[in-house]
Amino acid sequence: MKKFFIVCAMILLYHAVNAQNRINGKVTDLNNSPIPGATVFLPEINKGTISDESGAYEFDNLPNGNITLQFSYIGYTNITKKVILAGKTITLDVKLQYTAIESEEIVITGGFSSTQHENVVKIEKLMINPFELKATPNFTEMLSKIPGVDMISKGSGVSKPVIRGLSMNDILVLNNGVRFENYQYSSHHPLGIDEFGIDEVEIIKGPASLLYGSDAIGGVINFIKEKPAPIGIIMGDYNMQLFSNTLGMTNNLGIKGTSEKMFAGIRVGHKTNSDFLQGGGKFVPNSRFNELSLKSNLGFTTKAGTFKLYFDHNKQNLGLVEAEAFGEINEQGRETKIFYQQLNTNLLSSQNKLYFGKMKVDVNAAFQNTGLIHVGEVDMIEIQMNMSTITYETKLHLPVGLRSEYIFGFQGMNQTNTNMNNRETKLLPDATINNASVFGVLQQTISSKLTLQTGIRYDSKSLTTIELGEANANDYRPALDKKYGSFSGSAGVTYNVNEKLLVRTNIAAAYRTPNLAELTSNGQHETRYEVGDENLKPENTLEFDMSLHYHIDNLTIDLAGFYNSINHYIFIDPTGDTTTSGIPVYKYRQQDATIYGGEAGIHFHPVALSWMHIATTFATVTGIQKDADYLPFIPANKLNFEISAQKKDLSFMHDAVISLNLNTAFKQNHPAIDESSTDSYSLFDISIGAKIKVVNQYISIGLSTTNLFDVKYIDHLSTLKEVYLNNQGRSFNVSLKVPIEVYNRTNHMN
């Protein structure tokens, strides 16, 4: 009993000390004038507030340990501060400096909450603002604004991201930090994540297996959900976009609120698009698609930690642009009745951060389920599969100072694939996959100029399948029992030559195991007959990359280069044979390969014309096999030029902007064996937008035209080449955003 009272007393003492943790201060400009409405956000505990009329802000009920604060306001340089809380009040005043150049942001995908300059691994960040990005019903196309990022597409509804020439299972997609699984092995399957409720996207270009496992051999794309509302506010927004080319409409409505300890939100969205028009005006039969999504979250913050629960539902009906559909679809429409695929995905995730003194522990788990259906003729389901995935991880952040961070952790995944209702075609056998891994990462700030990050990881994977078909049949697949295991690691440094020049260099060794489709395929998939190889070996890659970042008040320059040597690179290749019905036969095979290239970018604001913004980016990548043949799905070299003008107040408009964009793809004359060369093309886009005050509310309105001159072109990564069709032609687009304020504690108090 005595020990019991001692333990209780210690717990009460711990909470009493923690209760004293508090941060307050003021946000001002360099002239000491207060900045009301500045955002102050604590990314580690998902908590934020805004400064009041005097520039003051305050946080209570904070845990012990390292806390990162980000201060931001439009038109000013972001500032990041780190403090160590240990049972006391900290007053932290900051001064924001006006800047014409976009500020660096905090990134989290690299494992640590740090600014882009502080992180050893270069992480690109794209803010999802439809008024600053290309207006398109295709979310993946928005990502292609980042140099080195492209997309494999089959119309507006079906697309896959590509990073430096690698795609599908060679890059890992994260939904708010959760490994996303939805039959991503195929170029004919969609990304499966929409832009609704997404604030930003973080992209690692290059191997990230150290933190995320074998499927991150080519990079990571992390779709990060919107921040909670500031404390004491219930708010929301309605968004709509219209697209003339697809006769499309996108709608989404969200609402969220935050109290001192709790936060919650919900968002619903819908997309409907008819068959798109090629350059020149001819429609592409069955390129129609419809999508419905629901996203919700609930969170609780205490001195002990932050506890978050997310639920995402997404349903997509996607027309299949196949020769079979062309004879039966003779007019533009939006309803999917024949030759379409349906993906129905549910994702439930729990993400928690616990504080134990100066230590932090992340405890995360998720369950996701994806149903895949292929429909041929009306009501004729040809393929029906179901994939269930459980992922889990624990990461321990050891107690450190402000100059060093250590992470140790383990991750795991259990996945089952099941064929449903004994459909006519079974693409893949019933299978069970288990992954388990342990890893350790160190980031050390050696001096004010030099930061080091290094780590090592071990992955273990088992894959078992059930025998499928009759032993003597052509589509027979024997039972498999595969086991894999390998180490991976990386090391990198960031060196600040001076306040203006930053240099990064990284070397990483990573590996990827063959996936279920590569090992077991034996049947027709879309327009070809695909055959797997159960004897495929894991891919192993060694990549070296270096980047340079230079910035002054009105100019930034970025240069990056990479060299990626891959042993046993896996890809699908035509055999030259056909089935008895004339379908071409493709087989998965592997070959040592090399992928190399780089990106460059210049971002400039003329001193005399501070309202003008000029940006140019260039990306190049080459992929070649050991036998000198070129690799498939390697994008053409691309040059992008953008010029825009912004005006704070223009007549009745506020934050008015006009933007002109020219995107040029060079000729791709190094195709793979089953590809053809692709001619160069240039696309011109124009957009205007502004906020207009209606009663006491500012409404954002945008008008844009994409492919202004209705160019008839085909992108090298478009799988429409298989059916001799071109990419999308001209489209006139309208965007609308209406913010909604339901409750504001500050207003009520006044």
C-alpha positions in Angstrom: 0.0 0.0 0.0 2.9 2.3 0.8 4.4 1.8 -2.6 1.0 2.5 -4.2 0.7 5.9 -2.5 4.3 6.7 -3.5 3.5 5.9 -7.2 0.4 8.0 -7.0 2.3 10.9 -5.5 4.9 10.7 -8.2 2.2 10.8 -10.9 0.5 13.8 -9.3 3.8 15.5 -9.1 4.6 14.8 -12.7 1.3 16.3 -13.8 1.7 19.3 -11.5 5.0 20.1 -13.1 3.7 19.5 -16.6 0.8 21.8 -16.0 3.2 24.7 -15.8 4.4 24.3 -19.4 3.3 27.4 -21.3 4.5 29.4 -24.3 3.5 32.9 -25.0 4.9 35.9 -26.9 4.3 38.5 -29.6 4.6 38.4 -33.4 5.8 41.7 -34.9 7.6 43.0 -38.0 11.1 44.5 -38.1 9.6 47.9 -37.1 8.0 46.3 -33.9 4.6 46.8 -35.4 2.3 43.9 -34.3 1.2 41.4 -36.9 -2.4 40.3 -36.2 -3.6 37.1 -37.8 -0.1 35.4 -37.9 -0.3 31.6 -37.7 1.7 29.9 -34.9 1.7 26.1 -35.3 3.2 23.3 -33.3 3.5 20.5 -35.9 4.5 17.8 -33.4 1.3 18.1 -31.4 -0.9 19.3 -34.3 -1.9 22.4 -32.5 -2.2 26.0 -33.8 -3.4 29.5 -33.0 -3.4 32.9 -34.5 -2.0 36.1 -33.1 -4.5 38.7 -31.8 -4.7 42.4 -32.7 -1.7 43.2 -30.6 0.3 40.3 -32.2 0.1 38.2 -29.0 -0.2 34.4 -28.9 -0.4 31.8 -26.2 -0.3 28.0 -25.7 -1.1 26.1 -22.5 -1.2 22.5 -21.5 2.0 21.5 -23.3 4.1 18.4 -22.7 7.7 18.3 -21.6 10.5 17.9 -24.1 11.5 19.5 -27.4 8.8 21.6 -29.1 9.0 23.2 -32.6 7.1 26.3 -33.4 6.5 27.7 -36.9 5.5 31.4 -37.3 4.1 32.4 -40.7 2.2 35.2 -42.3 1.6 35.8 -46.0 4.3 38.0 -47.5 6.7 37.4 -44.7 9.6 35.0 -44.1 8.6 31.9 -42.1 10.5 31.5 -38.8 11.0 28.2 -37.0 12.0 28.1 -33.3 12.8 25.1 -31.1 12.4 25.2 -27.3 12.8 22.7 -24.5 9.9 22.6 -22.1 10.6 21.5 -18.5 7.8 22.7 -16.3 8.0 26.4 -16.9 6.7 29.3 -18.9 8.7 30.4 -21.9 8.2 33.8 -23.5 9.2 33.8 -27.2 8.8 37.0 -29.2 9.6 36.8 -32.9 10.0 39.3 -35.7 8.9 38.5 -39.2 10.7 40.0 -42.2 8.9 41.0 -45.4 10.0 38.9 -48.4 9.1 38.6 -52.1 10.3 35.0 -52.3 8.3 32.1 -50.9 9.6 31.0 -47.5 10.9 27.6 -46.5 8.4 25.4 -44.7 8.6 22.8 -42.0 8.8 19.3 -43.4 8.0 16.0 -41.6 8.4 13.3 -44.1 12.1 13.1 -43.5 11.5 11.7 -39.9 12.2 15.0 -38.1 10.2 18.2 -37.8 12.6 20.6 -39.4 12.8 23.3 -42.1 13.6 22.4 -45.7 17.1 24.0 -45.2 17.8 22.1 -42.0 16.8 18.7 -43.4 19.7 16.6 -44.8 17.4 14.9 -47.3 16.0 17.4 -49.8 12.2 17.4 -49.5 10.1 19.3 -52.0 6.9 20.8 -50.7 3.8 21.7 -52.7 1.0 23.7 -51.2 -2.4 22.5 -52.5 -4.0 25.8 -53.4 -6.2 25.4 -56.6 -5.7 29.2 -57.2 -2.0 28.7 -57.5 -1.8 25.4 -59.3 -3.0 24.2 -62.7 -6.8 23.8 -62.8 -7.4 20.1 -63.6 -9.7 17.3 -62.5 -6.5 15.1 -62.3 -4.9 15.5 -58.9 -1.7 13.8 -60.0 -1.2 16.4 -62.7 -0.9 19.1 -60.0 2.2 17.3 -58.6 4.0 17.6 -62.0 4.7 21.2 -61.1 7.6 19.8 -59.1 10.6 19.3 -61.4 11.5 15.6 -61.6 7.9 14.6 -60.9 5.8 13.3 -63.8 2.8 11.1 -64.3 1.8 8.0 -66.2 -1.8 8.6 -67.3 -4.7 7.1 -69.2 -6.9 10.1 -69.3 -7.9 12.4 -66.5 -9.1 9.7 -64.1 -6.3 7.2 -64.2 -2.8 8.4 -63.4 0.3 7.4 -61.4 3.1 9.6 -60.1 6.7 9.2 -61.4 9.8 10.4 -59.6 13.0 10.6 -61.6 11.9 7.8 -63.9 10.7 5.4 -61.2 7.0 4.7 -60.6 4.4 2.2 -59.3 5.9 -0.1 -56.7 9.3 1.7 -56.8 7.9 4.8 -55.1 5.9 4.8 -51.9 2.7 6.8 -51.5 1.7 7.9 -48.0 -1.8 9.1 -46.9 -0.9 11.5 -44.1 2.1 9.3 -43.1 0.2 6.0 -43.6 1.5 3.6 -46.3 -1.2 3.5 -48.9 -2.1 0.2 -50.6 -4.5 0.0 -53.5 -3.1 -2.4 -56.2 -0.6 0.3 -57.1 1.5 -2.2 -59.2 -0.3 -1.3 -62.4 -0.1 1.7 -64.7 -3.8 1.2 -65.4 -4.8 1.8 -61.8 -5.3 5.3 -60.3 -3.5 7.0 -57.5 -6.5 6.6 -55.3 -6.1 9.8 -53.2 -7.9 13.1 -54.1 -7.0 16.6 -53.1 -9.9 17.2 -50.8 -8.7 18.1 -47.3 -5.1 18.0 -48.3 -3.0 21.0 -47.3 0.3 20.1 -48.8 2.4 17.3 -50.4 5.9 16.5 -49.4 8.1 14.6 -52.0 11.4 12.9 -51.4 13.2 12.4 -54.7 15.4 9.4 -54.3 15.7 6.3 -52.0 13.9 6.7 -48.7 13.9 3.0 -47.6 15.7 3.9 -44.3 12.5 5.3 -42.9 9.8 3.7 -45.0 10.9 0.3 -46.2 11.6 -1.4 -49.4 8.9 0.1 -51.6 10.5 3.6 -51.1 13.4 2.7 -53.3 12.7 5.5 -55.7 11.1 8.1 -53.4 8.1 9.0 -51.3 5.0 11.1 -51.8 3.3 12.1 -48.6 -0.2 13.7 -48.8 -0.6 15.7 -45.6 -4.0 16.5 -44.3 -5.2 20.0 -43.5 -4.3 21.5 -40.2 -6.9 21.7 -37.5 -8.7 25.0 -36.9 -7.0 27.5 -34.6 -7.9 27.1 -30.9 -11.4 28.5 -30.1 -12.6 28.6 -33.7 -15.1 26.5 -35.8 -14.7 27.1 -39.5 -15.1 25.6 -42.9 -15.1 26.2 -46.6 -17.0 25.2 -49.8 -15.0 24.6 -53.0 -16.2 24.2 -56.5 -14.4 23.8 -59.9 -15.9 23.5 -63.4 -14.0 22.2 -66.5 -15.3 22.8 -70.0 -13.3 20.0 -71.6 -14.7 17.1 -69.5 -18.0 18.9 -68.7 -16.7 18.2 -65.2 -17.6 19.5 -61.8 -15.7 19.1 -58.5 -17.3 20.0 -55.2 -16.2 19.6 -51.6 -17.4 21.0 -48.3 -15.5 20.8 -45.0 -15.9 22.0 -41.4 -13.5 21.8 -38.5 -13.2 23.1 -35.0 -10.7 23.1 -32.1 -11.0 23.7 -28.4 -8.2 23.8 -25.8 -7.9 20.0 -25.8 -9.9 18.6 -28.7 -10.1 19.1 -32.5 -12.3 17.5 -35.1 -13.3 17.9 -38.7 -15.2 16.3 -41.6 -15.1 16.9 -45.4 -17.1 15.4 -48.2 -16.3 15.7 -51.9 -17.5 14.7 -55.3 -16.1 14.6 -58.8 -18.0 13.9 -62.0 -16.4 14.1 -65.5 -17.5 13.0 -69.0 -15.2 11.7 -71.7 -12.5 14.3 -72.4 -11.7 16.0 -75.7 -8.4 15.6 -77.4 -6.6 18.5 -79.0 -8.6 19.3 -82.0 -11.9 18.5 -80.4 -12.5 14.7 -80.8 -13.6 13.0 -77.6 -11.9 9.9 -76.1 -14.5 7.2 -75.7 -14.9 5.9 -72.1 -12.4 8.3 -70.5 -15.2 9.4 -68.1 -14.9 9.0 -64.3 -16.8 9.7 -61.1 -15.5 9.9 -57.6 -17.0 10.3 -54.1 -15.1 10.8 -50.9 -15.6 11.3 -47.1 -12.8 12.3 -44.7 -13.1 12.8 -41.0 -10.8 13.2 -38.0 -10.9 13.5 -34.3 -8.1 14.4 -31.9 -7.3 15.0 -28.3 -4.2 16.8 -26.9 -3.1 16.6 -23.3 0.1 17.1 -21.4 0.8 13.4 -21.9 0.6 13.5 -25.7 -1.6 13.9 -28.8 -4.0 11.2 -30.0 -5.5 11.4 -33.5 -8.0 9.2 -35.3 -8.7 9.5 -39.1 -11.2 7.8 -41.4 -11.1 8.1 -45.2 -13.6 6.7 -47.7 -13.0 6.9 -51.4 -15.1 5.4 -54.2 -14.0 5.7 -57.9 -15.8 4.6 -61.1 -13.2 4.9 -63.9 -14.0 4.2 -67.6 -11.5 1.9 -69.3 -10.2 3.4 -72.6 -10.1 0.1 -74.5 -10.8 -0.9 -78.1 -13.8 -3.0 -76.9 -15.5 0.1 -75.7 -15.0 2.2 -78.8 -17.6 0.4 -80.9 -20.3 0.7 -78.2 -19.7 4.3 -77.0 -20.4 6.8 -79.8 -21.2 10.0 -77.8 -19.7 12.0 -74.9 -21.1 10.9 -71.6 -20.3 10.6 -67.9 -22.2 7.5 -66.7 -20.1 4.3 -66.3 -22.0 1.2 -67.4 -19.6 -0.8 -69.5 -15.9 -1.5 -69.5 -15.0 0.3 -66.3 -13.1 -0.3 -63.0 -14.3 0.5 -59.6 -12.1 1.0 -56.5 -13.7 1.3 -53.1 -11.2 2.1 -50.4 -11.6 2.6 -46.6 -8.7 3.7 -44.4 -8.9 4.0 -40.6 -5.7 5.2 -38.9 -4.7 6.0 -35.3 -1.7 8.3 -34.9 -0.4 9.1 -31.4 2.5 10.8 -29.9 3.3 10.1 -26.2 5.7 12.1 -24.0 7.7 10.5 -21.2 9.8 13.2 -19.7 12.2 14.2 -22.4 11.4 11.1 -24.5 8.8 11.0 -27.3 7.1 7.8 -28.7 5.1 7.6 -31.8 2.6 4.8 -31.8 0.7 4.4 -35.1 -1.6 1.8 -36.6 -3.9 1.7 -39.6 -6.4 -0.7 -41.3 -7.3 -0.2 -44.9 -9.4 -2.2 -47.3 -9.6 -1.8 -51.1 -12.1 -3.6 -53.3 -11.3 -3.7 -57.0 -13.9 -4.6 -59.6 -13.6 -4.7 -63.4 -16.8 -4.6 -65.3 -17.1 -5.7 -69.0 -20.5 -5.6 -70.6 -23.4 -4.3 -68.6 -23.5 -5.9 -65.1 -20.9 -8.4 -66.1 -18.1 -8.4 -63.4 -15.0 -9.9 -64.9 -12.6 -9.3 -62.0 -13.3 -8.9 -58.3 -10.5 -8.7 -55.7 -10.2 -7.5 -52.2 -7.1 -6.3 -50.4 -6.9 -5.8 -46.7 -3.8 -4.2 -45.1 -2.8 -3.6 -41.5 0.2 -1.4 -40.9 1.8 -0.5 -37.5 4.9 1.3 -36.3 6.5 2.6 -33.1 9.2 5.2 -33.1 11.2 6.2 -30.1 12.7 9.7 -30.1 15.5 9.6 -27.5 16.1 12.6 -25.1 18.4 15.0 -26.8 19.4 18.7 -26.9 18.6 21.1 -29.7 21.5 20.0 -31.8 20.9 16.2 -32.1 18.0 13.8 -32.6 17.9 10.0 -32.5 15.1 7.8 -33.7 14.8 4.0 -33.2 11.8 2.1 -34.3 10.1 -0.9 -35.8 7.4 -1.2 -38.5 5.2 -4.0 -39.8 2.6 -4.8 -42.3 0.1 -7.7 -42.8 -1.7 -7.9 -46.1 -4.1 -10.3 -47.7 -5.4 -10.5 -51.3 -8.6 -12.4 -51.9 -10.4 -13.2 -55.1 -14.1 -12.7 -54.6 -17.1 -14.6 -55.9 -15.2 -16.9 -58.3 -15.1 -14.4 -61.2 -14.1 -15.4 -64.7 -10.7 -13.7 -64.5 -8.3 -14.0 -61.6 -5.4 -11.6 -62.1 -3.6 -12.6 -58.9 -3.9 -15.6 -56.5 -5.1 -15.4 -53.0 -2.0 -14.4 -51.0 -0.7 -13.3 -47.6 2.2 -10.9 -47.2 4.0 -10.0 -43.9 6.7 -7.3 -43.5 8.7 -6.5 -40.4 11.6 -4.1 -39.9 13.8 -2.3 -37.4 15.7 0.9 -38.0 17.8 3.6 -36.4 18.4 7.2 -37.5 20.7 9.9 -36.2 20.7 13.6 -37.1 23.4 15.7 -35.6 24.1 19.4 -36.0 27.9 19.3 -35.8 28.3 23.1 -36.2 26.3 26.1 -37.4 27.3 25.1 -40.9 27.3 21.3 -40.9 24.5 18.8 -40.3 24.8 15.0 -40.6 22.1 12.3 -40.9 22.8 8.6 -41.1 21.0 5.4 -40.3 20.5 1.7 -41.0 17.5 -0.6 -41.4 16.7 -4.3 -41.7 13.6 -5.6 -43.5 12.1 -9.1 -43.5 9.3 -10.1 -45.8 7.4 -13.3 -46.4 4.9 -14.0 -49.2 2.7 -17.0 -49.5 0.1 -17.8 -52.1 -2.5 -20.4 -52.7 -2.4 -22.6 -55.8 -4.7 -21.2 -58.5 -6.1 -23.1 -61.5 -5.6 -26.6 -62.9 -2.1 -28.0 -63.0 -2.1 -28.5 -66.8 -4.0 -25.3 -67.7 -2.2 -22.3 -69.3 -3.2 -19.9 -66.5 -2.1 -22.3 -63.7 -0.2 -20.8 -60.8 1.5 -23.0 -58.2 1.6 -22.1 -54.5 4.5 -19.9 -53.5 6.3 -19.5 -50.2 8.9 -16.7 -50.5 11.1 -15.1 -47.8 13.3 -12.1 -48.3 15.5 -10.0 -46.0 18.0 -7.3 -46.5 19.8 -4.3 -44.9 19.5 -0.7 -46.3 21.1 2.5 -45.1 21.9 6.1 -46.0 24.2 8.9 -45.1 24.0 12.6 -46.0 25.3 16.0 -45.0 24.1 19.6 -45.4 26.7 22.3 -45.5 25.9 25.9 -45.2 28.7 27.6 -47.1 27.3 30.9 -45.9 23.9 32.5 -45.3 23.1 32.4 -49.0 24.5 29.1 -50.2 23.5 25.6 -49.1 24.9 22.3 -50.4 23.5 18.8 -49.8 24.9 15.4 -50.7 23.5 11.9 -50.0 24.3 8.3 -50.7 21.7 5.6 -50.1 21.5 1.9 -50.5 18.0 0.4 -50.8 16.2 -2.6 -52.0 12.7 -3.7 -53.2 11.3 -7.2 -53.2 9.2 -8.4 -56.2 5.5 -7.7 -55.7 2.6 -10.2 -56.1 1.8 -9.2 -59.7 5.5 -9.5 -60.8 5.7 -13.0 -59.3 2.4 -14.5 -60.2 0.6 -12.8 -63.1 -0.7 -15.1 -65.7 -3.7 -13.7 -67.6 -5.1 -10.8 -69.7 -4.9 -7.4 -68.1 -6.4 -4.6 -70.1 -5.0 -4.8 -73.7 -2.2 -7.4 -73.1 -1.6 -10.8 -71.6 0.8 -10.5 -68.6 3.1 -13.3 -67.3 5.0 -13.1 -64.0 8.2 -14.9 -63.0 8.4 -16.5 -59.6 12.2 -16.5 -59.7 12.6 -12.7 -59.8 15.2 -11.4 -57.4 14.9 -8.2 -55.2 16.0 -5.0 -56.8 19.0 -3.4 -55.2 19.9 0.3 -55.7 22.8 2.6 -54.8 22.1 6.2 -55.5 24.2 9.3 -55.1 22.7 12.8 -55.3 23.9 16.3 -54.7 22.0 19.6 -54.6 22.8 23.3 -54.3 20.5 26.0 -53.1 21.3 29.7 -53.4 19.1 32.5 -52.2 19.1 36.3 -51.7 16.1 38.6 -51.0 14.6 38.4 -54.5 16.3 35.4 -56.1 16.6 31.6 -55.5 18.5 29.1 -57.6 18.3 25.3 -57.2 20.5 22.7 -58.9 20.3 19.0 -58.3 21.9 15.9 -59.9 21.6 12.2 -59.2 23.0 8.8 -60.4 21.1 5.7 -59.5 22.6 2.2 -60.2 20.0 -0.6 -59.9 20.7 -4.3 -59.8 18.0 -6.6 -61.0 15.6 -3.8 -62.1 12.1 -5.3 -62.7 10.0 -4.2 -65.6 7.5 -5.7 -68.0 8.5 -6.3 -71.6 6.8 -7.7 -74.8 7.9 -11.2 -75.7 6.9 -10.9 -79.3 4.3 -13.7 -78.9 0.6 -13.5 -78.9 -2.2 -15.6 -77.4 -4.4 -17.7 -79.6 -6.9 -14.8 -79.7 -4.2 -12.4 -80.9 -3.5 -10.6 -77.5 0.2 -9.6 -77.2 2.1 -11.4 -74.4 4.2 -9.4 -72.0 6.4 -10.9 -69.3 8.0 -9.4 -66.2 11.8 -9.6 -66.4 14.8 -7.9 -64.8 18.1 -6.4 -65.9 20.8 -4.3 -64.3 20.0 -0.6 -65.1 21.2 2.9 -64.5 19.0 6.0 -64.1 20.6 9.5 -64.0 19.6 13.1 -64.5 18.9 16.3 -62.6 16.7 19.3 -62.1 17.3 23.1 -62.1 15.1 26.0 -61.0 15.3 29.8 -60.9 12.8 31.9 -59.0 13.1 35.7 -59.4 11.3 38.9 -58.3 12.7 42.0 -60.0 13.6 44.6 -57.4 11.9 47.4 -59.4 8.8 45.2 -60.0 8.2 43.5 -56.7 4.8 42.5 -57.8 6.2 40.3 -60.6 7.2 36.7 -60.1 9.3 34.7 -62.7 10.1 31.1 -62.3 11.8 28.6 -64.6 12.4 24.9 -64.0 14.1 22.2 -66.1 14.2 18.4 -65.5 16.0 15.6 -67.4 16.3 11.9 -66.8 17.8 9.0 -68.7 17.2 5.3 -68.0 19.2 2.6 -69.7 19.6 -1.2 -69.2 22.9 -3.0 -69.0 22.3 -4.4 -72.5 22.0 -0.8 -73.8 18.2 -0.9 -74.3 16.3 2.0 -72.8 13.9 1.6 -69.8 10.2 2.0 -70.2 8.2 5.0 -68.7 11.1 7.4 -68.7 9.7 10.9 -69.2 10.9 13.4 -71.8 13.1 16.3 -70.7 10.8 19.2 -69.7 11.2 23.0 -69.4 8.6 25.1 -67.5 8.4 28.9 -67.5 6.0 30.9 -65.4 5.4 34.6 -65.0 2.8 36.1 -62.7 1.8 39.4 -61.3 0.2 40.1 -58.0 -1.6 43.1 -56.6 -2.8 43.4 -53.0 -5.7 45.7 -53.8 -7.0 46.3 -57.3 -10.3 48.2 -57.5 -12.9 45.9 -55.8 -10.5 42.9 -55.9 -8.0 41.8 -53.3 -4.9 39.6 -53.7 -5.4 39.7 -57.4 -3.1 37.6 -59.5 -2.6 36.8 -63.2 -0.4 33.9 -64.3 1.0 32.8 -67.6 2.6 29.3 -67.9 4.5 27.7 -70.8 5.3 24.0 -70.4 7.6 22.4 -73.1 8.3 18.7 -73.4 11.3 17.9 -75.6 11.3 15.0 -78.1 11.7 11.6 -76.3 13.7 9.6 -78.9 15.1 7.0 -76.5 12.0 4.7 -76.1 11.9 1.2 -74.6 11.4 -1.8 -76.9 7.6 -1.7 -76.7 7.4 2.1 -76.9 7.6 4.6 -79.7 9.4 7.9 -79.9 7.3 11.0 -78.9 7.5 14.4 -80.5 8.0 17.6 -78.6 5.2 19.9 -77.7 4.5 23.1 -75.9 1.4 24.0 -73.8 0.3 27.5 -72.8 -1.9 28.1 -69.8 -3.3 31.3 -68.4 -5.2 32.1 -65.2 -6.5 35.0 -63.2 -7.9 35.1 -59.7 -8.8 37.4 -56.8 -10.7 37.7 -53.6 -14.0 39.7 -53.8 -15.8 41.0 -50.8 -19.5 40.0 -50.7 -21.2 41.5 -47.6 -18.6 40.8 -44.9 -17.1 37.8 -46.6 -14.2 37.4 -49.0 -14.9 34.9 -51.8 -12.0 33.6 -53.9 -12.8 33.3 -57.7 -10.4 32.0 -60.4 -10.7 31.7 -64.2 -8.2 29.8 -66.3 -7.6 28.2 -69.6 -5.3 25.2 -70.0 -3.8 24.2 -73.4 -4.9 27.6 -74.7 -4.1 26.9 -78.3 -5.7 23.4 -78.3 -2.5 21.7 -79.2 -2.8 18.1 -80.5 -0.1 16.2 -78.6 0.8 12.9 -76.8 2.9 12.8 -73.7 5.5 10.0 -73.6 4.1 8.6 -70.4 0.5 8.5 -71.6 -0.8 4.9 -72.0 -3.3 6.3 -74.5 -0.5 5.7 -77.0 -1.6 2.0 -76.8 -4.9 2.9 -78.5 -3.5 5.8 -80.7 -5.2 8.6 -78.8 -3.9 12.1 -77.8 -3.9 14.0 -74.6 -6.5 16.5 -73.4 -7.2 19.6 -75.5 -8.2 23.1 -74.5 -10.3 23.6 -71.3 -11.9 26.7 -69.8 -12.1 26.4 -66.0 -13.7 28.2 -63.1 -12.7 27.9 -59.4 -14.7 29.1 -56.4 -13.9 29.1 -52.7 -16.3 30.3 -50.0 -14.9 30.3 -46.4 -17.3 29.7 -43.6 -16.9 30.9 -40.0 -19.3 29.2 -37.7 -17.9 30.3 -34.3 -15.0 32.5 -33.2 -14.3 32.7 -29.4 -12.5 36.0 -29.8 -15.4 37.6 -31.6 -17.9 36.3 -29.0 -15.7 37.6 -26.2 -15.7 41.1 -27.8 
